[in-house]
Amino acid sequence: MIRKRRLYFNLFILSAVLFASFACKENNSKEVTVNFWGMGAEGEIVQKLIPEFTKEYPQIRVKTQMIPWTAAQEKLISAYAGKNLPDIFQLGNTWIPQFVALNALEDLDSWVNESTIIKKKKIF
């Protein structure tokens, strides 16, 4: 369980740091707010890890919204149509082709490749 929680925490840090670095380039303010939608039990785990994340990255404020998996796909599609997707969200793996076809996902490879913090061999 600890290993799984650490994995979620690392994935969350990766996403938030990448987004924060992008947001800081456009906005010179010191605090960045990241909107995160967590799905099901995984979202609950991430919610518990946010205080630790905030201690390490006090300039990043994380606003979370927990969404049950039963409502997640419809909510994400509606948010995309309304141009109101969160900055970071979990996505069911069977939904990926649909969101790629909508051009609703950003490829993070260039961010990872340019990062001095994130080691590509440690993520999948």
N, C-alpha and C positions, 0 to 999 in steps of 0.2 A: 504494500500500500504506500509506503514511504517513497519507493522508487517511482511509482506511478504519479504520486503527487508532485515529485520533483520534476518529472517529465512535463506535466501540465504547467508547472511554474516556469520552467525554462522556455516552453513554447510561448507562454504569455509574455515573458520578458522579451523574447525575440520579436514578437509582433509589436509590442508597445515601444520598444527602443527604435525599431525601424520606422514606425509611424512618427514617433517623437522627433527623430532626426529629420524626417521629411517636413514635419510641421514647423520645426524651428527655423528651417531655411526660409520659409515664407513669412514667418511671424517672429519678430525679435523679442517677444515677451519671454520672461523666464519660466513661466508656468504653462504647461501644455495639458489640455484635457483630452483624454482618449475615451470614446464611447465604445463600450464592449457589451455584446449580447452573448450571454452564456446559456447553453442549452442543457436542460435536464440535470442529472447528477454531476456532470462535468462542470457545468456552470456554477454549481454550489461549491465545488472544490476550489475553483478559481477564486470565487468570492472570499473564501477563507484565507487565500494566499495574498490577497491585495495588501493587507497591512504590512507584511514583510516586504513586498515589492515597493510600497510607498516609502518605507524606511530607507531602502537602497536608492530609490529614485524620487526624492521629495519634490522635484520640479514637475513630475508627471502625476496628474490627477486622473484617476480612473473612475468613470461613471459606468456602473453596471446595470444591466437589466436581465433578469432571469426569465427564460422562456421555456415552457415545456416543449419537448420534441414533437408532440402532437400538433402544435400550432406553429412551429418554427418555419417550415417551408413556406407556408402561405404568408406569414408575417414578413419573411425576407423578400419574397417576390413583390409584395405590396410596397415594401420600403424601397426596393429597386425602382419600381414603376413611379413612385413618388419622389425619386431622387433624394431619398432620406435614409440610405443604408448607414449603419454604424461604422466606425473606423475599423473595428475588429469584431469578428463573429465566428462562431463555430459553424461548420457546415457538414451536413451528413454526406458521407463519401459517395453515396449514390446520386446526390444532387449536383455534384461537381460539373458534369457535362452540361447540365441545364444552365448553370451560372456562367460557365465559360462561353456558351453560345450567346448569352445575353451581354457578354463583355463586362460582367459585374465583378470580376476578380482581378487583382493586380498581381502580376508575376513579381515575386520578391527576389529572384536570383540576382539581379543587378545590385540590389541593396546589400544582400549577403556578401556578394563578391567584393564590394567596396568597403565593407565593414572591417574595422580593426578590432572589434570586440567579439563578433560572432564568428565562430569557427564552422565552416561549411561541413566538415566531417562529423560534427556533433549534432547535426539536424538531419531530418529526412524529408 
